Amino acid sequence: MNLPSAFKTPEGEASYLAAYDAAMELWPVPYQELEIPSRFGTTHVIVSGPEDAPPLVLLHGYFVTLTMWSPNIADFARDYRVYAIDVMGQPGRSIPDLDAPIQNPADFVAWLGETLDGLNLDRISMAGMSFGGWLALHLSLSVPERVQKLVLLSPAASLQPLVRQFSLRGMLMGLFPTRLTANSLMGWMGFKDTPGDTGTRRIRDLFYLGVKHFRLSPETARIMPAVFSDDELRALQMPVLLLMGENEVIYDAAEALARARALIPNLEGELVPGANHNMCVSHCQLVDARVLDFLSDN
C-alpha cells in the first residue's frame, strides 16, 4: 500500500526518521519489522522474543512511538513474543491513510482489531502506557474476548481527569511547537535529561520532532482521552494490573488508584515509589518485574 506521507515536508520526514532509527539503535534484542495493512493505513510493528512464546502486545504513550519500550523489551522478550506497535495517526513508522483518518475511539478499536488479525493474534495480553493504556482499555471493553490480561502503566485520563496544567502546557506547545515548549512538557512529566540516559533524550527528540514535522489529522487530533464511567470499569472482567508513579503530575494517582480498586473487579494496583509519569523508563526494572509477575500468575 503506497500512501502519501503525513509529514509536512520531505526534509522534516527525513529528520524525524533519522531520529527514529537512532532510537531503535538502543533496542537491545533481535527484532523483526512488519508492516500490517488496514483500512486506516499501514501499521509498523516490531516483533521480538521466542516465536512459540505467548503473545504480549505493547501500546506506547502519546507521540513517543514504540521505541519508548527499549528499556523494557529485554525483560519482556525473554518469555513472551512481544509485538510493539506504532499507534496509527501519530508520528512514527505507521503510515496513516489521509483519506480514512481515525476519527473516534471506535476507529482506534477497529484499527487495533485489524492489526491483531493481520498478526494472526487471537487472544493476547496487552500493556499500554499513558495514551496506550487508554487505547488498551477501549479494546478490552469492546472485544473482551481478545484480551486475556491487561496491564495499565500510567494510563492517561482513564480514571481521573487530567490536571489543568497539562492542558495549558499542551496548548502552549501546540501554539509554539519549539524544542523549548516540548522539552518543558516532557520534563514536567519526568522525562528529564540525566547523565548517561540516552534513551530519555531520544524519546524527547522524537516527541519534539513529531510535534514539529508531523501533520496530525484534524479528526484524529480531536480525540482526547476521557475518563471511563463507573459502569465501564465494572465491566472489565479480565485480570488487570494498574501501576502509576506516586509522583504522577498529570492527574491524582492516589485518587485514580482508589477509584480503580473500588470498581475494577479483578485488579492488582499500586503506586511506584518515587516515580512520575515516566516510570517505564526511570523505574524500568521494578516495573518490568511487577508486570512479568502479573503475567505469569495463573
C-alpha positions as a printed NumPy array, in Angstrom:
array([[  0.   ,   0.   ,   0.   ],
       [  1.681,   3.181,  -1.227],
       [  0.297,   6.047,   0.828],
       [  1.247,   9.736,   0.756],
       [  3.332,  10.972,   3.663],
       [  1.655,  12.579,   6.675],
       [  4.743,  14.7  ,   7.331],
       [  4.647,  18.371,   6.435],
       [  7.825,  18.346,   4.327],
       [ 10.239,  15.728,   2.934],
       [ 13.023,  17.351,   4.958],
       [ 11.014,  17.111,   8.168],
       [ 10.199,  13.483,   7.467],
       [ 13.86 ,  12.676,   6.858],
       [ 14.868,  14.385,  10.095],
       [ 12.215,  12.519,  12.051],
       [ 13.   ,   9.096,  10.597],
       [ 16.72 ,   9.585,  11.248],
       [ 15.892,  10.226,  14.914],
       [ 13.616,   7.179,  14.936],
       [ 16.402,   4.982,  13.567],
       [ 18.789,   6.39 ,  16.166],
       [ 16.303,   5.475,  18.9  ],
       [ 15.995,   1.929,  17.53 ],
       [ 19.76 ,   1.521,  17.92 ],
       [ 19.025,   1.179,  21.649],
       [ 16.724,  -1.849,  21.078],
       [ 18.774,  -4.479,  22.907],
       [ 17.358,  -7.703,  21.424],
       [ 16.91 ,  -9.098,  17.894],
       [ 13.72 ,  -7.98 ,  16.174],
       [ 11.64 ,  -8.366,  13.061],
       [  9.839,  -5.472,  11.351],
       [  6.334,  -5.991,   9.988],
       [  4.002,  -3.694,   8.047],
       [  0.343,  -4.605,   8.571],
       [ -2.282,  -3.139,   6.194],
       [ -5.676,  -1.939,   7.399],
       [ -8.423,   0.371,   6.199],
       [ -6.741,   3.178,   8.188],
       [ -3.249,   2.758,   6.738],
       [ -0.161,   0.612,   7.238],
       [  0.86 ,  -0.235,  10.798],
       [  4.511,  -0.642,  11.751],
       [  5.196,  -3.435,  14.246],
       [  8.444,  -4.577,  15.883],
       [  8.415,  -8.221,  16.982],
       [ 10.869,  -9.707,  19.492],
       [ 11.057, -12.85 ,  21.604],
       [ 10.631, -16.606,  21.059],
       [  8.293, -17.49 ,  18.199],
       [  6.397, -20.063,  20.267],
       [  6.004, -17.85 ,  23.366],
       [  2.673, -16.321,  24.483],
       [  1.858, -13.008,  22.76 ],
       [  2.251,  -9.665,  24.53 ],
       [  1.169,  -6.504,  22.691],
       [  2.622,  -3.101,  23.685],
       [  0.991,   0.283,  23.029],
       [  3.112,   3.388,  23.613],
       [  2.391,   6.832,  25.015],
       [  1.239,   9.851,  23.021],
       [  3.677,  10.796,  20.218],
       [  6.617,   8.799,  21.687],
       [  6.494,   5.722,  19.36 ],
       [  7.227,   2.096,  20.089],
       [ 10.907,   2.986,  20.623],
       [  9.982,   4.015,  24.204],
       [  9.959,   0.289,  25.109],
       [ 13.738,  -0.07 ,  24.618],
       [ 14.42 ,  -0.176,  28.4  ],
       [ 11.757,  -2.876,  28.929],
       [ 11.94 ,  -5.13 ,  25.907],
       [ 14.843,  -7.35 ,  27.032],
       [ 12.887,  -8.412,  30.122],
       [  9.575,  -8.833,  28.295],
       [ 11.036, -10.743,  25.336],
       [ 12.629, -13.48 ,  27.417],
       [  9.341, -15.334,  27.907],
       [  6.925, -13.598,  25.519],
       [  6.557, -12.983,  21.816],
       [  6.324,  -9.197,  22.045],
       [  4.567,  -7.046,  19.441],
       [  5.371,  -3.341,  19.859],
       [  3.076,  -1.199,  17.709],
       [  3.387,   2.357,  16.388],
       [ -0.049,   3.873,  17.042],
       [ -1.884,   4.802,  13.861],
       [ -2.372,   8.514,  13.202],
       [  0.59 ,   9.589,  15.328],
       [  4.232,  10.215,  14.366],
       [  6.197,   7.03 ,  13.86 ],
       [  6.661,   4.496,  11.102],
       [  2.978,   3.645,  10.814],
       [  1.586,   5.402,   7.733],
       [ -1.995,   6.683,   8.039],
       [ -4.342,   6.768,   5.07 ],
       [ -5.023,  10.507,   4.819],
       [ -8.388,   9.766,   3.175],
       [ -9.505,   7.488,   6.021],
       [ -8.309,   9.074,   9.273],
       [ -9.13 ,   7.691,  12.691],
       [-11.999,   9.855,  13.956],
       [-13.091,   8.374,  17.294],
       [-12.265,   5.663,  19.855],
       [-14.311,   3.113,  17.906],
       [-11.988,   3.64 ,  14.926],
       [ -8.986,   3.005,  17.177],
       [-10.598,  -0.267,  18.293],
       [-11.291,  -1.236,  14.676],
       [ -7.693,  -0.423,  13.701],
       [ -6.307,  -2.468,  16.589],
       [ -8.592,  -5.365,  15.712],
       [ -7.452,  -5.355,  12.081],
       [ -3.827,  -5.11 ,  13.185],
       [ -4.187,  -8.099,  15.528],
       [ -5.907, -10.028,  12.73 ],
       [ -3.037,  -9.189,  10.393],
       [ -0.593, -10.505,  13.002],
       [ -2.687, -13.698,  13.381],
       [ -3.223, -12.931,  17.059],
       [ -6.46 , -14.004,  18.683],
       [ -6.228, -13.876,  22.489],
       [ -3.456, -11.722,  23.903],
       [ -2.021,  -9.993,  26.911],
       [ -1.761,  -6.251,  26.348],
       [  0.207,  -3.498,  28.054],
       [ -0.428,   0.181,  27.382],
       [  1.455,   3.188,  28.686],
       [ -0.312,   6.557,  29.087],
       [ -2.365,   7.13 ,  25.893],
       [ -1.649,   3.497,  25.029],
       [ -3.311,   2.457,  28.277],
       [ -6.415,   4.418,  27.32 ],
       [ -6.456,   2.627,  23.944],
       [ -5.947,  -0.76 ,  25.6  ],
       [ -8.917,  -0.101,  27.882],
       [-11.132,   0.685,  24.893],
       [-10.125,  -2.557,  23.18 ],
       [-10.651,  -4.542,  26.386],
       [-14.178,  -3.154,  26.79 ],
       [-15.13 ,  -3.527,  23.122],
       [-13.762,  -7.021,  22.449],
       [-13.012,  -8.505,  25.9  ],
       [-12.684, -11.99 ,  24.43 ],
       [ -9.403, -10.929,  22.8  ],
       [ -7.681,  -9.648,  25.963],
       [ -6.516, -12.301,  28.392],
       [ -4.7  ,  -9.906,  30.736],
       [ -4.493,  -6.108,  30.746],
       [ -1.585,  -4.019,  32.027],
       [ -2.148,  -0.277,  32.521],
       [  1.018,   1.779,  33.044],
       [  0.471,   5.459,  33.922],
       [ -2.809,   5.388,  31.934],
       [ -3.787,   8.846,  30.711],
       [ -7.119,  10.304,  31.865],
       [ -8.715,   6.855,  32.153],
       [ -9.525,   7.029,  35.869],
       [ -9.164,  10.714,  36.777],
       [ -9.328,  13.915,  34.698],
       [ -6.107,  15.495,  33.512],
       [ -4.994,  18.472,  35.564],
       [ -5.375,  21.941,  34.083],
       [ -1.618,  22.472,  33.937],
       [ -1.29 ,  19.607,  31.47 ],
       [ -3.84 ,  21.202,  29.157],
       [ -2.165,  24.61 ,  29.4  ],
       [  1.289,  23.205,  28.674],
       [ -0.121,  21.213,  25.752],
       [ -1.846,  24.281,  24.314],
       [  1.35 ,  26.327,  24.601],
       [  3.299,  23.629,  22.779],
       [  0.644,  23.449,  20.074],
       [  0.812,  27.207,  19.514],
       [  4.611,  27.317,  19.685],
       [  5.969,  23.903,  18.635],
       [  9.566,  24.516,  19.677],
       [ 12.1  ,  22.316,  21.39 ],
       [ 11.733,  24.543,  24.463],
       [  7.973,  24.013,  24.829],
       [  8.207,  20.285,  24.014],
       [ 11.043,  19.726,  26.48 ],
       [  9.198,  21.759,  29.113],
       [  6.146,  19.484,  28.877],
       [  8.212,  16.289,  28.813],
       [ 10.456,  17.423,  31.666],
       [  7.446,  18.304,  33.804],
       [  6.156,  14.758,  33.297],
       [  9.51 ,  13.347,  34.404],
       [ 11.312,  12.78 ,  31.095],
       [ 14.399,  14.747,  32.115],
       [ 17.938,  14.582,  30.804],
       [ 20.283,  12.811,  33.173],
       [ 23.935,  11.875,  32.571],
       [ 24.186,   8.666,  30.567],
       [ 20.432,   8.417,  29.937],
       [ 20.475,   8.261,  26.148],
       [ 17.034,   6.642,  25.993],
       [ 15.176,   9.546,  27.599],
       [ 16.939,  12.044,  25.363],
       [ 15.891,  10.143,  22.253],
       [ 12.303,   9.882,  23.475],
       [ 12.295,  13.657,  23.93 ],
       [ 13.859,  14.195,  20.494],
       [ 11.229,  12.078,  18.769],
       [  8.439,  13.798,  20.67 ],
       [  9.661,  17.246,  19.634],
       [ 10.322,  16.294,  16.01 ],
       [  6.887,  14.693,  15.786],
       [  5.212,  17.833,  17.122],
       [  7.201,  19.96 ,  14.68 ],
       [  7.053,  17.921,  11.476],
       [  4.052,  15.549,  11.593],
       [  0.703,  16.681,  10.202],
       [ -1.845,  15.278,  12.638],
       [ -5.224,  14.74 ,  11.002],
       [ -7.792,  17.213,  12.403],
       [-10.193,  14.331,  13.007],
       [ -7.597,  12.354,  14.963],
       [ -6.376,  15.452,  16.809],
       [ -9.837,  15.966,  18.287],
       [ -9.691,  12.602,  20.086],
       [ -8.672,  13.288,  23.667],
       [ -8.575,  10.662,  26.443],
       [-11.669,  10.851,  28.612],
       [-12.402,   9.258,  31.974],
       [-14.174,   5.892,  31.806],
       [-17.507,   5.612,  33.592],
       [-18.116,   3.52 ,  36.701],
       [-20.13 ,   1.002,  34.679],
       [-17.364,   0.657,  32.094],
       [-14.746,  -0.034,  34.738],
       [-17.025,  -2.559,  36.472],
       [-17.389,  -4.375,  33.122],
       [-13.679,  -5.266,  32.958],
       [-13.633,  -8.993,  33.734],
       [-10.068,  -9.914,  32.764],
       [ -7.229,  -9.603,  35.31 ],
       [ -5.927,  -6.006,  35.327],
       [ -2.614,  -4.66 ,  36.625],
       [ -2.505,  -0.914,  37.279],
       [  0.824,   0.792,  38.009],
       [  1.245,   4.546,  38.474],
       [  4.032,   6.681,  39.857],
       [  3.38 ,   8.084,  43.313],
       [  4.635,  11.455,  41.995],
       [  2.395,  11.453,  38.915],
       [  1.668,  15.033,  37.807],
       [ -0.939,  14.754,  35.031],
       [ -3.675,  13.518,  37.422],
       [ -4.104,  12.498,  41.057],
       [ -2.652,   8.962,  41.118],
       [ -3.817,   8.14 ,  44.649],
       [ -7.412,   9.017,  43.785],
       [ -7.135,   7.108,  40.492],
       [ -5.914,   4.006,  42.309],
       [ -8.669,   4.256,  44.916],
       [-11.318,   4.518,  42.192],
       [ -9.857,   1.563,  40.305],
       [ -9.81 ,  -0.572,  43.461],
       [-13.439,   0.262,  44.13 ],
       [-14.678,  -0.533,  40.62 ],
       [-12.464,  -2.96 ,  38.663],
       [-13.369,  -6.496,  39.758],
       [-10.064,  -8.337,  39.215],
       [ -7.484,  -5.633,  39.902],
       [ -3.94 ,  -5.573,  41.177],
       [ -2.849,  -1.961,  41.632],
       [ -0.102,   0.004,  43.292],
       [  1.847,   3.241,  43.224],
       [  5.516,   3.012,  42.238],
       [  7.577,   4.82 ,  44.909],
       [  9.467,   7.884,  43.708],
       [  8.188,   7.58 ,  40.132],
       [  6.48 ,  10.098,  37.863],
       [  4.729,   9.611,  34.504],
       [  7.956,   8.219,  33.007],
       [  8.206,   5.204,  35.333],
       [  8.586,   2.718,  32.441],
       [ 11.968,   4.345,  31.809],
       [ 13.087,   5.678,  35.185],
       [ 11.949,   2.612,  37.174],
       [ 12.075,   0.049,  34.379],
       [ 13.476,  -2.833,  36.441],
       [ 10.781,  -2.541,  39.102],
       [  8.014,  -2.064,  36.529],
       [  9.22 ,  -4.961,  34.381],
       [  9.414,  -7.317,  37.356],
       [  5.914,  -6.395,  38.511],
       [  4.467,  -6.803,  35.008],
       [  6.127, -10.18 ,  34.451],
       [  4.986, -11.44 ,  37.847],
       [  1.414, -10.456,  36.974],
       [  1.519, -12.045,  33.518],
       [  2.96 , -15.318,  34.787],
       [  0.45 , -15.687,  37.636],
       [ -2.105, -18.3  ,  36.581]])
